[in-house]
């Protein structure tokens, strides 16, 4: 990780943009840290000094320099999509869950519980498996 591999020379407009970016407070902390890394790198600070000043590891400084040189300023300031767990319920499944929760509870029960709802969704083959916590989060989000 040699800092000479990816030298940062910011145009004046980018420097102004990054100063505004770091002072408005309307951006994620990670994006602001990356902007500060670029500003310090443009001033000629060493990677260890940047890492200590910003509070990140040397790898983060190196990767930020490399991403700026290869992809540009906007790529550095925006988050990449991260792979995640696919949703358990589609829009149709959420609608079925909401309708089920609003219906009368099964015999022998005064109300629907999250476990009863989860079990019923599996019985109705809306999903293969679903936890009571996922049912609760989905209902909280849709109501």
N, CA, C and O atoms as a GROMACS GRO file, in nm:
protein
  572
    1UNK      N    1   0.083  -0.118   0.000
    1UNK     CA    2   0.000   0.000   0.000
    1UNK      C    3   0.088   0.124   0.000
    1UNK      O    4   0.104   0.189   0.104
    2UNK      N    5   0.142   0.157  -0.109
    2UNK     CA    6   0.227   0.273  -0.122
    2UNK      C    7   0.142   0.392  -0.164
    2UNK      O    8   0.067   0.384  -0.261
    3UNK      N    9   0.152   0.503  -0.091
    3UNK     CA   10   0.067   0.618  -0.120
    3UNK      C   11   0.098   0.680  -0.256
    3UNK      O   12   0.014   0.751  -0.311
    4UNK      N   13   0.216   0.654  -0.312
    4UNK     CA   14   0.249   0.711  -0.442
    4UNK      C   15   0.174   0.642  -0.554
    4UNK      O   16   0.164   0.696  -0.665
    5UNK      N   17   0.120   0.524  -0.528
    5UNK     CA   18   0.044   0.452  -0.630
    5UNK      C   19  -0.080   0.531  -0.671
    5UNK      O   20  -0.110   0.541  -0.790
    6UNK      N   21  -0.149   0.585  -0.576
    6UNK     CA   22  -0.272   0.659  -0.604
    6UNK      C   23  -0.260   0.800  -0.547
    6UNK      O   24  -0.298   0.825  -0.433
    7UNK      N   25  -0.206   0.889  -0.626
    7UNK     CA   26  -0.191   1.028  -0.583
    7UNK      C   27  -0.323   1.102  -0.603
    7UNK      O   28  -0.394   1.080  -0.701
    8UNK      N   29  -0.352   1.188  -0.509
    8UNK     CA   30  -0.476   1.265  -0.514
    8UNK      C   31  -0.443   1.410  -0.546
    8UNK      O   32  -0.370   1.476  -0.472
    9UNK      N   33  -0.498   1.459  -0.657
    9UNK     CA   34  -0.487   1.600  -0.695
    9UNK      C   35  -0.629   1.647  -0.726
    9UNK      O   36  -0.680   1.626  -0.836
   10UNK      N   37  -0.691   1.711  -0.628
   10UNK     CA   38  -0.830   1.752  -0.644
   10UNK      C   39  -0.840   1.887  -0.715
   10UNK      O   40  -0.766   1.980  -0.683
   11UNK      N   41  -0.931   1.898  -0.811
   11UNK     CA   42  -0.959   2.029  -0.870
   11UNK      C   43  -1.020   2.121  -0.764
   11UNK      O   44  -1.077   2.073  -0.666
   12UNK      N   45  -1.010   2.251  -0.784
   12UNK     CA   46  -1.060   2.349  -0.687
   12UNK      C   47  -1.210   2.328  -0.659
   12UNK      O   48  -1.254   2.340  -0.545
   13UNK      N   49  -1.287   2.296  -0.764
   13UNK     CA   50  -1.432   2.276  -0.744
   13UNK      C   51  -1.459   2.156  -0.653
   13UNK      O   52  -1.549   2.160  -0.569
   14UNK      N   53  -1.379   2.049  -0.670
   14UNK     CA   54  -1.397   1.931  -0.585
   14UNK      C   55  -1.361   1.961  -0.440
   14UNK      O   56  -1.426   1.912  -0.348
   15UNK      N   57  -1.258   2.042  -0.420
   15UNK     CA   58  -1.219   2.080  -0.283
   15UNK      C   59  -1.332   2.157  -0.217
   15UNK      O   60  -1.367   2.129  -0.102
   16UNK      N   61  -1.390   2.252  -0.288
   16UNK     CA   62  -1.502   2.329  -0.233
   16UNK      C   63  -1.620   2.236  -0.203
   16UNK      O   64  -1.683   2.247  -0.098
   17UNK      N   65  -1.649   2.146  -0.297
   17UNK     CA   66  -1.760   2.052  -0.278
   17UNK      C   67  -1.736   1.966  -0.154
   17UNK      O   68  -1.828   1.944  -0.074
   18UNK      N   69  -1.614   1.916  -0.137
   18UNK     CA   70  -1.584   1.831  -0.022
   18UNK      C   71  -1.590   1.908   0.110
   18UNK      O   72  -1.634   1.852   0.210
   19UNK      N   73  -1.547   2.034   0.110
   19UNK     CA   74  -1.559   2.115   0.232
   19UNK      C   75  -1.706   2.134   0.269
   19UNK      O   76  -1.741   2.122   0.386
   20UNK      N   77  -1.790   2.163   0.171
   20UNK     CA   78  -1.934   2.176   0.199
   20UNK      C   79  -1.991   2.042   0.245
   20UNK      O   80  -2.072   2.036   0.338
   21UNK      N   81  -1.948   1.935   0.180
   21UNK     CA   82  -1.996   1.801   0.210
   21UNK      C   83  -1.967   1.763   0.356
   21UNK      O   84  -2.051   1.703   0.423
   22UNK      N   85  -1.848   1.798   0.403
   22UNK     CA   86  -1.809   1.759   0.540
   22UNK      C   87  -1.869   1.849   0.647
   22UNK      O   88  -1.870   1.811   0.764
   23UNK      N   89  -1.918   1.965   0.611
   23UNK     CA   90  -1.968   2.058   0.713
   23UNK      C   91  -2.120   2.065   0.720
   23UNK      O   92  -2.173   2.121   0.816
   24UNK      N   93  -2.192   2.011   0.623
   24UNK     CA   94  -2.338   2.022   0.627
   24UNK      C   95  -2.401   1.926   0.725
   24UNK      O   96  -2.506   1.957   0.783
   25UNK      N   97  -2.341   1.809   0.747
   25UNK     CA   98  -2.396   1.713   0.841
   25UNK      C   99  -2.514   1.636   0.786
   25UNK      O  100  -2.582   1.566   0.862
   26UNK      N  101  -2.541   1.646   0.658
   26UNK     CA  102  -2.655   1.578   0.599
   26UNK      C  103  -2.616   1.446   0.533
   26UNK      O  104  -2.696   1.388   0.459
   27UNK      N  105  -2.495   1.398   0.558
   27UNK     CA  106  -2.446   1.278   0.492
   27UNK      C  107  -2.404   1.175   0.596
   27UNK      O  108  -2.389   1.206   0.714
   28UNK      N  109  -2.386   1.052   0.551
   28UNK     CA  110  -2.348   0.945   0.643
   28UNK      C  111  -2.206   0.970   0.696
   28UNK      O  112  -2.125   1.036   0.632
   29UNK      N  113  -2.180   0.918   0.813
   29UNK     CA  114  -2.049   0.935   0.875
   29UNK      C  115  -1.940   0.872   0.788
   29UNK      O  116  -1.829   0.926   0.779
   30UNK      N  117  -1.970   0.760   0.726
   30UNK     CA  118  -1.870   0.695   0.639
   30UNK      C  119  -1.836   0.783   0.520
   30UNK      O  120  -1.719   0.796   0.484
   31UNK      N  121  -1.937   0.844   0.460
   31UNK     CA  122  -1.912   0.931   0.344
   31UNK      C  123  -1.831   1.053   0.385
   31UNK      O  124  -1.742   1.097   0.312
   32UNK      N  125  -1.861   1.108   0.501
   32UNK     CA  126  -1.786   1.225   0.550
   32UNK      C  127  -1.641   1.186   0.578
   32UNK      O  128  -1.549   1.263   0.548
   33UNK      N  129  -1.618   1.067   0.635
   33UNK     CA  130  -1.481   1.021   0.658
   33UNK      C  131  -1.405   1.007   0.527
   33UNK      O  132  -1.288   1.046   0.518
   34UNK      N  133  -1.470   0.952   0.427
   34UNK     CA  134  -1.404   0.938   0.297
   34UNK      C  135  -1.372   1.074   0.236
   34UNK      O  136  -1.266   1.091   0.175
   35UNK      N  137  -1.462   1.171   0.253
   35UNK     CA  138  -1.436   1.306   0.202
   35UNK      C  139  -1.316   1.368   0.275
   35UNK      O  140  -1.232   1.432   0.212
   36UNK      N  141  -1.308   1.348   0.406
   36UNK     CA  142  -1.195   1.401   0.483
   36UNK      C  143  -1.064   1.335   0.440
   36UNK      O  144  -0.960   1.400   0.434
   37UNK      N  145  -1.070   1.206   0.410
   37UNK     CA  146  -0.950   1.135   0.361
   37UNK      C  147  -0.901   1.200   0.233
   37UNK      O  148  -0.781   1.225   0.218
   38UNK      N  149  -0.992   1.228   0.141
   38UNK     CA  150  -0.952   1.291   0.014
   38UNK      C  151  -0.893   1.430   0.036
   38UNK      O  152  -0.793   1.465  -0.027
   39UNK      N  153  -0.954   1.508   0.124
   39UNK     CA  154  -0.903   1.643   0.150
   39UNK      C  155  -0.762   1.637   0.208
   39UNK      O  156  -0.674   1.712   0.166
   40UNK      N  157  -0.741   1.549   0.304
   40UNK     CA  158  -0.608   1.537   0.365
   40UNK      C  159  -0.506   1.482   0.266
   40UNK      O  160  -0.391   1.525   0.266
   41UNK      N  161  -0.548   1.388   0.182
   41UNK     CA  162  -0.457   1.333   0.081
   41UNK      C  163  -0.418   1.440  -0.020
   41UNK      O  164  -0.304   1.445  -0.065
   42UNK      N  165  -0.512   1.526  -0.054
   42UNK     CA  166  -0.483   1.635  -0.148
   42UNK      C  167  -0.382   1.734  -0.088
   42UNK      O  168  -0.303   1.794  -0.160
   43UNK      N  169  -0.387   1.750   0.044
   43UNK     CA  170  -0.293   1.840   0.112
   43UNK      C  171  -0.154   1.777   0.125
   43UNK      O  172  -0.060   1.844   0.168
   44UNK      N  173  -0.142   1.650   0.090
   44UNK     CA  174  -0.011   1.585   0.093
   44UNK      C  175   0.018   1.508   0.220
   44UNK      O  176   0.132   1.468   0.242
   45UNK      N  177  -0.082   1.485   0.303
   45UNK     CA  178  -0.061   1.410   0.427
   45UNK      C  179  -0.030   1.264   0.394
   45UNK      O  180  -0.077   1.210   0.294
   46UNK      N  181   0.048   1.202   0.480
   46UNK     CA  182   0.082   1.060   0.461
   46UNK      C  183  -0.037   0.973   0.502
   46UNK      O  184  -0.125   1.017   0.576
   47UNK      N  185  -0.039   0.851   0.452
   47UNK     CA  186  -0.148   0.760   0.485
   47UNK      C  187  -0.160   0.735   0.636
   47UNK      O  188  -0.272   0.740   0.688
   48UNK      N  189  -0.050   0.709   0.708
   48UNK     CA  190  -0.064   0.690   0.853
   48UNK      C  191  -0.119   0.814   0.924
   48UNK      O  192  -0.199   0.803   1.017
   49UNK      N  193  -0.078   0.932   0.879
   49UNK     CA  194  -0.129   1.056   0.940
   49UNK      C  195  -0.278   1.072   0.912
   49UNK      O  196  -0.354   1.113   0.999
   50UNK      N  197  -0.318   1.042   0.790
   50UNK     CA  198  -0.460   1.051   0.753
   50UNK      C  199  -0.541   0.952   0.836
   50UNK      O  200  -0.645   0.987   0.892
   51UNK      N  201  -0.492   0.829   0.844
   51UNK     CA  202  -0.563   0.725   0.919
   51UNK      C  203  -0.582   0.766   1.065
   51UNK      O  204  -0.690   0.748   1.122
   52UNK      N  205  -0.478   0.821   1.125
   52UNK     CA  206  -0.486   0.863   1.265
   52UNK      C  207  -0.581   0.981   1.281
   52UNK      O  208  -0.662   0.983   1.374
   53UNK      N  209  -0.571   1.078   1.192
   53UNK     CA  210  -0.653   1.199   1.202
   53UNK      C  211  -0.802   1.169   1.182
   53UNK      O  212  -0.887   1.223   1.253
   54UNK      N  213  -0.833   1.082   1.086
   54UNK     CA  214  -0.972   1.052   1.054
   54UNK      C  215  -1.028   0.943   1.144
   54UNK      O  216  -1.149   0.933   1.164
   55UNK      N  217  -0.939   0.860   1.198
   55UNK     CA  218  -0.984   0.752   1.287
   55UNK      C  219  -1.023   0.626   1.211
   55UNK      O  220  -1.119   0.558   1.247
   56UNK      N  221  -0.948   0.597   1.105
   56UNK     CA  222  -0.972   0.476   1.026
   56UNK      C  223  -0.841   0.399   1.014
   56UNK      O  224  -0.736   0.446   1.058
   57UNK      N  225  -0.848   0.281   0.956
   57UNK     CA  226  -0.725   0.203   0.936
   57UNK      C  227  -0.660   0.242   0.804
   57UNK      O  228  -0.721   0.307   0.719
   58UNK      N  229  -0.535   0.201   0.787
   58UNK     CA  230  -0.460   0.232   0.665
   58UNK      C  231  -0.528   0.176   0.540
   58UNK      O  232  -0.523   0.237   0.434
   59UNK      N  233  -0.590   0.060   0.554
   59UNK     CA  234  -0.657   0.000   0.439
   59UNK      C  235  -0.768   0.089   0.387
   59UNK      O  236  -0.787   0.101   0.266
   60UNK      N  237  -0.843   0.152   0.478
   60UNK     CA  238  -0.951   0.241   0.437
   60UNK      C  239  -0.896   0.359   0.359
   60UNK      O  240  -0.954   0.400   0.258
   61UNK      N  241  -0.784   0.414   0.403
   61UNK     CA  242  -0.722   0.526   0.332
   61UNK      C  243  -0.680   0.481   0.193
   61UNK      O  244  -0.707   0.549   0.094
   62UNK      N  245  -0.614   0.366   0.186
   62UNK     CA  246  -0.569   0.314   0.056
   62UNK      C  247  -0.686   0.290  -0.038
   62UNK      O  248  -0.682   0.329  -0.155
   63UNK      N  249  -0.792   0.225   0.012
   63UNK     CA  250  -0.907   0.193  -0.072
   63UNK      C  251  -0.979   0.319  -0.118
   63UNK      O  252  -1.031   0.324  -0.230
   64UNK      N  253  -0.983   0.421  -0.033
   64UNK     CA  254  -1.047   0.546  -0.071
   64UNK      C  255  -0.968   0.615  -0.181
   64UNK      O  256  -1.025   0.664  -0.278
   65UNK      N  257  -0.835   0.619  -0.165
   65UNK     CA  258  -0.750   0.677  -0.270
   65UNK      C  259  -0.771   0.603  -0.403
   65UNK      O  260  -0.790   0.665  -0.508
   66UNK      N  261  -0.767   0.471  -0.396
   66UNK     CA  262  -0.780   0.391  -0.518
   66UNK      C  263  -0.915   0.412  -0.584
   66UNK      O  264  -0.924   0.426  -0.706
   67UNK      N  265  -1.020   0.414  -0.504
   67UNK     CA  266  -1.155   0.430  -0.562
   67UNK      C  267  -1.169   0.567  -0.627
   67UNK      O  268  -1.231   0.579  -0.733
   68UNK      N  269  -1.111   0.671  -0.566
   68UNK     CA  270  -1.116   0.804  -0.627
   68UNK      C  271  -1.043   0.804  -0.761
   68UNK      O  272  -1.095   0.857  -0.860
   69UNK      N  273  -0.926   0.746  -0.765
   69UNK     CA  274  -0.846   0.745  -0.889
   69UNK      C  275  -0.911   0.661  -0.998
   69UNK      O  276  -0.901   0.695  -1.116
   70UNK      N  277  -0.976   0.555  -0.961
   70UNK     CA  278  -1.034   0.466  -1.060
   70UNK      C  279  -1.177   0.502  -1.100
   70UNK      O  280  -1.216   0.483  -1.215
   71UNK      N  281  -1.255   0.554  -1.004
   71UNK     CA  282  -1.398   0.573  -1.030
   71UNK      C  283  -1.446   0.717  -1.018
   71UNK      O  284  -1.555   0.749  -1.066
   72UNK      N  285  -1.369   0.803  -0.955
   72UNK     CA  286  -1.409   0.943  -0.944
   72UNK      C  287  -1.470   0.980  -0.811
   72UNK      O  288  -1.491   0.895  -0.724
   73UNK      N  289  -1.498   1.109  -0.797
   73UNK     CA  290  -1.543   1.165  -0.670
   73UNK      C  291  -1.679   1.110  -0.626
   73UNK      O  292  -1.695   1.070  -0.511
   74UNK      N  293  -1.776   1.108  -0.716
   74UNK     CA  294  -1.911   1.063  -0.678
   74UNK      C  295  -1.911   0.918  -0.631
   74UNK      O  296  -1.987   0.882  -0.542
   75UNK      N  297  -1.827   0.836  -0.691
   75UNK     CA  298  -1.819   0.695  -0.649
   75UNK      C  299  -1.768   0.684  -0.505
   75UNK      O  300  -1.811   0.596  -0.431
   76UNK      N  301  -1.677   0.773  -0.467
   76UNK     CA  302  -1.623   0.770  -0.332
   76UNK      C  303  -1.728   0.815  -0.231
   76UNK      O  304  -1.736   0.761  -0.120
   77UNK      N  305  -1.809   0.912  -0.268
   77UNK     CA  306  -1.904   0.970  -0.173
   77UNK      C  307  -2.035   0.894  -0.163
   77UNK      O  308  -2.114   0.919  -0.071
   78UNK      N  309  -2.061   0.802  -0.254
   78UNK     CA  310  -2.186   0.726  -0.248
   78UNK      C  311  -2.158   0.585  -0.202
   78UNK      O  312  -2.050   0.530  -0.224
   79UNK      N  313  -2.257   0.527  -0.137
   79UNK     CA  314  -2.245   0.390  -0.087
   79UNK      C  315  -2.270   0.292  -0.200
   79UNK      O  316  -2.360   0.311  -0.282
   80UNK      N  317  -2.192   0.189  -0.204
   80UNK     CA  318  -2.217   0.080  -0.298
   80UNK      C  319  -2.329  -0.006  -0.242
   80UNK      O  320  -2.347  -0.017  -0.121
   81UNK      N  321  -2.405  -0.067  -0.332
   81UNK     CA  322  -2.508  -0.160  -0.288
   81UNK      C  323  -2.441  -0.280  -0.223
   81UNK      O  324  -2.342  -0.333  -0.273
   82UNK      N  325  -2.496  -0.320  -0.112
   82UNK     CA  326  -2.440  -0.434  -0.040
   82UNK      C  327  -2.532  -0.554  -0.055
   82UNK      O  328  -2.654  -0.540  -0.053
   83UNK      N  329  -2.472  -0.670  -0.070
   83UNK     CA  330  -2.558  -0.788  -0.081
   83UNK      C  331  -2.624  -0.814   0.054
   83UNK      O  332  -2.562  -0.794   0.159
   84UNK      N  333  -2.744  -0.857   0.050
   84UNK     CA  334  -2.814  -0.883   0.175
   84UNK      C  335  -2.906  -1.002   0.162
   84UNK      O  336  -2.920  -1.061   0.055
   85UNK      N  337  -2.968  -1.035   0.270
   85UNK     CA  338  -3.063  -1.144   0.273
   85UNK      C  339  -3.186  -1.103   0.193
   85UNK      O  340  -3.237  -0.993   0.213
   86UNK      N  341  -3.236  -1.188   0.103
   86UNK     CA  342  -3.358  -1.153   0.030
   86UNK      C  343  -3.477  -1.144   0.125
   86UNK      O  344  -3.479  -1.209   0.229
   87UNK      N  345  -3.574  -1.064   0.088
   87UNK     CA  346  -3.692  -1.046   0.173
   87UNK      C  347  -3.770  -1.175   0.184
   87UNK      O  348  -3.784  -1.250   0.087
   88UNK      N  349  -3.823  -1.200   0.302
   88UNK     CA  350  -3.903  -1.320   0.324
   88UNK      C  351  -4.040  -1.307   0.259
   88UNK      O  352  -4.093  -1.403   0.204
   89UNK      N  353  -4.097  -1.187   0.265
   89UNK     CA  354  -4.231  -1.165   0.212
   89UNK      C  355  -4.228  -1.066   0.097
   89UNK      O  356  -4.169  -0.959   0.107
   90UNK      N  357  -4.291  -1.103  -0.012
   90UNK     CA  358  -4.307  -1.011  -0.124
   90UNK      C  359  -4.420  -0.914  -0.089
   90UNK      O  360  -4.479  -0.924   0.018
   91UNK      N  361  -4.450  -0.823  -0.178
   91UNK     CA  362  -4.562  -0.732  -0.156
   91UNK      C  363  -4.693  -0.808  -0.140
   91UNK      O  364  -4.776  -0.773  -0.057
   92UNK      N  365  -4.709  -0.913  -0.221
   92UNK     CA  366  -4.829  -0.996  -0.211
   92UNK      C  367  -4.833  -1.067  -0.076
   92UNK      O  368  -4.939  -1.075  -0.013
   93UNK      N  369  -4.719  -1.117  -0.031
   93UNK     CA  370  -4.713  -1.184   0.099
   93UNK      C  371  -4.743  -1.090   0.214
   93UNK      O  372  -4.809  -1.128   0.310
   94UNK      N  373  -4.695  -0.966   0.204
   94UNK     CA  374  -4.725  -0.867   0.308
   94UNK      C  375  -4.874  -0.836   0.311
   94UNK      O  376  -4.932  -0.821   0.418
   95UNK      N  377  -4.935  -0.828   0.193
   95UNK     CA  378  -5.079  -0.802   0.187
   95UNK      C  379  -5.156  -0.918   0.250
   95UNK      O  380  -5.254  -0.896   0.322
   96UNK      N  381  -5.113  -1.041   0.223
   96UNK     CA  382  -5.179  -1.158   0.283
   96UNK      C  383  -5.164  -1.157   0.434
   96UNK      O  384  -5.258  -1.189   0.506
   97UNK      N  385  -5.045  -1.120   0.482
   97UNK     CA  386  -5.021  -1.113   0.626
   97UNK      C  387  -5.111  -1.008   0.691
   97UNK      O  388  -5.171  -1.034   0.795
   98UNK      N  389  -5.119  -0.890   0.631
   98UNK     CA  390  -5.202  -0.784   0.686
   98UNK      C  391  -5.349  -0.826   0.689
   98UNK      O  392  -5.418  -0.804   0.789
   99UNK      N  393  -5.397  -0.886   0.581
   99UNK     CA  394  -5.536  -0.932   0.576
   99UNK      C  395  -5.560  -1.039   0.682
   99UNK      O  396  -5.664  -1.039   0.747
  100UNK      N  397  -5.466  -1.128   0.698
  100UNK     CA  398  -5.478  -1.234   0.797
  100UNK      C  399  -5.482  -1.176   0.938
  100UNK      O  400  -5.563  -1.219   1.021
  101UNK      N  401  -5.396  -1.079   0.966
  101UNK     CA  402  -5.391  -1.018   1.099
  101UNK      C  403  -5.519  -0.941   1.131
  101UNK      O  404  -5.558  -0.929   1.247
  102UNK      N  405  -5.585  -0.890   1.028
  102UNK     CA  406  -5.710  -0.815   1.048
  102UNK      C  407  -5.832  -0.906   1.055
  102UNK      O  408  -5.940  -0.861   1.091
  103UNK      N  409  -5.815  -1.032   1.021
  103UNK     CA  410  -5.928  -1.125   1.025
  103UNK      C  411  -5.948  -1.177   1.167
  103UNK      O  412  -5.869  -1.150   1.257
  104UNK      N  413  -6.056  -1.253   1.185
  104UNK     CA  414  -6.084  -1.311   1.317
  104UNK      C  415  -5.978  -1.415   1.351
  104UNK      O  416  -5.932  -1.488   1.263
  105UNK      N  417  -5.937  -1.422   1.478
  105UNK     CA  418  -5.836  -1.520   1.517
  105UNK      C  419  -5.893  -1.662   1.511
  105UNK      O  420  -6.015  -1.679   1.509
  106UNK      N  421  -5.807  -1.761   1.509
  106UNK     CA  422  -5.857  -1.899   1.504
  106UNK      C  423  -5.933  -1.935   1.632
  106UNK      O  424  -5.916  -1.871   1.736
  107UNK      N  425  -6.015  -2.037   1.622
  107UNK     CA  426  -6.094  -2.079   1.738
  107UNK      C  427  -6.003  -2.116   1.853
  107UNK      O  428  -5.897  -2.177   1.835
  108UNK      N  429  -6.046  -2.078   1.971
  108UNK     CA  430  -5.969  -2.109   2.090
  108UNK      C  431  -5.867  -2.001   2.125
  108UNK      O  432  -5.796  -2.014   2.225
  109UNK      N  433  -5.859  -1.895   2.044
  109UNK     CA  434  -5.765  -1.786   2.069
  109UNK      C  435  -5.840  -1.653   2.067
  109UNK      O  436  -5.927  -1.630   1.983
  110UNK      N  437  -5.805  -1.567   2.161
  110UNK     CA  438  -5.869  -1.436   2.170
  110UNK      C  439  -5.815  -1.340   2.064
  110UNK      O  440  -5.886  -1.250   2.020
  111UNK      N  441  -5.690  -1.359   2.025
  111UNK     CA  442  -5.627  -1.269   1.925
  111UNK      C  443  -5.518  -1.346   1.853
  111UNK      O  444  -5.474  -1.453   1.895
  112UNK      N  445  -5.474  -1.286   1.742
  112UNK     CA  446  -5.362  -1.343   1.667
  112UNK      C  447  -5.233  -1.314   1.742
  112UNK      O  448  -5.211  -1.202   1.788
  113UNK      N  449  -5.148  -1.413   1.756
  113UNK     CA  450  -5.013  -1.390   1.806
  113UNK      C  451  -4.918  -1.394   1.686
  113UNK      O  452  -4.955  -1.442   1.579
  114UNK      N  453  -4.798  -1.345   1.705
  114UNK     CA  454  -4.702  -1.345   1.596
  114UNK      C  455  -4.671  -1.489   1.552
  114UNK      O  456  -4.653  -1.516   1.433
  115UNK      N  457  -4.664  -1.580   1.649
  115UNK     CA  458  -4.636  -1.720   1.617
  115UNK      C  459  -4.752  -1.782   1.539
  115UNK      O  460  -4.729  -1.855   1.443
  116UNK      N  461  -4.876  -1.753   1.580
  116UNK     CA  462  -4.991  -1.804   1.506
  116UNK      C  463  -4.992  -1.752   1.363
  116UNK      O  464  -5.020  -1.826   1.269
  117UNK      N  465  -4.963  -1.624   1.346
  117UNK     CA  466  -4.959  -1.566   1.212
  117UNK      C  467  -4.850  -1.630   1.127
  117UNK      O  468  -4.871  -1.662   1.010
  118UNK      N  469  -4.732  -1.650   1.187
  118UNK     CA  470  -4.622  -1.712   1.114
  118UNK      C  471  -4.659  -1.855   1.072
  118UNK      O  472  -4.635  -1.895   0.958
  119UNK      N  473  -4.718  -1.930   1.164
  119UNK     CA  474  -4.758  -2.067   1.132
  119UNK      C  475  -4.865  -2.070   1.023
  119UNK      O  476  -4.861  -2.157   0.936
  120UNK      N  477  -4.958  -1.977   1.027
  120UNK     CA  478  -5.065  -1.974   0.927
  120UNK      C  479  -5.010  -1.938   0.789
  120UNK      O  480  -5.056  -1.992   0.689
  121UNK      N  481  -4.913  -1.847   0.783
  121UNK     CA  482  -4.851  -1.813   0.654
  121UNK      C  483  -4.783  -1.935   0.592
  121UNK      O  484  -4.785  -1.952   0.470
  122UNK      N  485  -4.723  -2.017   0.676
  122UNK     CA  486  -4.659  -2.139   0.626
  122UNK      C  487  -4.767  -2.238   0.579
  122UNK      O  488  -4.752  -2.301   0.474
  123UNK      N  489  -4.876  -2.252   0.658
  123UNK     CA  490  -4.986  -2.341   0.620
  123UNK      C  491  -5.046  -2.300   0.486
  123UNK      O  492  -5.078  -2.386   0.403
  124UNK      N  493  -5.062  -2.170   0.465
  124UNK     CA  494  -5.120  -2.119   0.341
  124UNK      C  495  -5.021  -2.118   0.226
  124UNK      O  496  -5.055  -2.078   0.114
  125UNK      N  497  -4.899  -2.161   0.252
  125UNK     CA  498  -4.790  -2.168   0.154
  125UNK      C  499  -4.757  -2.031   0.094
  125UNK      O  500  -4.721  -2.020  -0.023
  126UNK      N  501  -4.769  -1.928   0.177
  126UNK     CA  502  -4.724  -1.795   0.136
  126UNK      C  503  -4.572  -1.791   0.139
  126UNK      O  504  -4.509  -1.731   0.052
  127UNK      N  505  -4.513  -1.856   0.240
  127UNK     CA  506  -4.368  -1.870   0.254
  127UNK      C  507  -4.337  -2.011   0.301
  127UNK      O  508  -4.423  -2.081   0.356
  128UNK      N  509  -4.212  -2.053   0.280
  128UNK     CA  510  -4.170  -2.185   0.330
  128UNK      C  511  -4.151  -2.183   0.480
  128UNK      O  512  -4.191  -2.276   0.550
  129UNK      N  513  -4.090  -2.076   0.530
  129UNK     CA  514  -4.066  -2.061   0.674
  129UNK      C  515  -4.053  -1.912   0.703
  129UNK      O  516  -4.003  -1.835   0.621
  130UNK      N  517  -4.100  -1.873   0.821
  130UNK     CA  518  -4.090  -1.733   0.863
  130UNK      C  519  -4.095  -1.729   1.014
  130UNK      O  520  -4.167  -1.806   1.077
  131UNK      N  521  -4.019  -1.639   1.073
  131UNK     CA  522  -4.016  -1.629   1.219
  131UNK      C  523  -4.122  -1.530   1.267
  131UNK      O  524  -4.171  -1.447   1.191
  132UNK      N  525  -4.155  -1.544   1.394
  132UNK     CA  526  -4.250  -1.451   1.454
  132UNK      C  527  -4.194  -1.309   1.454
  132UNK      O  528  -4.269  -1.212   1.441
  133UNK      N  529  -4.063  -1.296   1.469
  133UNK     CA  530  -4.000  -1.163   1.469
  133UNK      C  531  -4.014  -1.096   1.332
  133UNK      O  532  -4.037  -0.976   1.325
  134UNK      N  533  -4.001  -1.174   1.225
  134UNK     CA  534  -4.018  -1.118   1.090
  134UNK      C  535  -4.162  -1.074   1.070
  134UNK      O  536  -4.187  -0.969   1.011
  135UNK      N  537  -4.256  -1.154   1.118
  135UNK     CA  538  -4.397  -1.116   1.110
  135UNK      C  539  -4.420  -0.985   1.184
  135UNK      O  540  -4.488  -0.896   1.134
  136UNK      N  541  -4.363  -0.974   1.303
  136UNK     CA  542  -4.380  -0.853   1.383
  136UNK      C  543  -4.322  -0.731   1.313
  136UNK      O  544  -4.386  -0.626   1.308
  137UNK      N  545  -4.200  -0.743   1.259
  137UNK     CA  546  -4.138  -0.631   1.187
  137UNK      C  547  -4.221  -0.589   1.066
  137UNK      O  548  -4.238  -0.470   1.039
  138UNK      N  549  -4.272  -0.688   0.994
  138UNK     CA  550  -4.351  -0.658   0.875
  138UNK      C  551  -4.479  -0.586   0.912
  138UNK      O  552  -4.516  -0.488   0.848
  139UNK      N  553  -4.547  -0.633   1.015
  139UNK     CA  554  -4.670  -0.567   1.058
  139UNK      C  555  -4.643  -0.427   1.111
  139UNK      O  556  -4.721  -0.335   1.086
  140UNK      N  557  -4.534  -0.410   1.182
  140UNK     CA  558  -4.500  -0.278   1.235
  140UNK      C  559  -4.472  -0.181   1.121
  140UNK      O  560  -4.508  -0.064   1.128
  141UNK      N  561  -4.407  -0.231   1.015
  141UNK     CA  562  -4.373  -0.148   0.900
  141UNK      C  563  -4.498  -0.110   0.821
  141UNK      O  564  -4.506   0.002   0.769
  142UNK      N  565  -4.595  -0.200   0.810
  142UNK     CA  566  -4.711  -0.176   0.725
  142UNK      C  567  -4.825  -0.106   0.797
  142UNK      O  568  -4.921  -0.064   0.732
  143UNK      N  569  -4.818  -0.092   0.928
  143UNK     CA  570  -4.927  -0.023   0.998
  143UNK      C  571  -4.884   0.112   1.047
  143UNK      O  572  -4.963   0.184   1.108
   0.00000   0.00000   0.00000
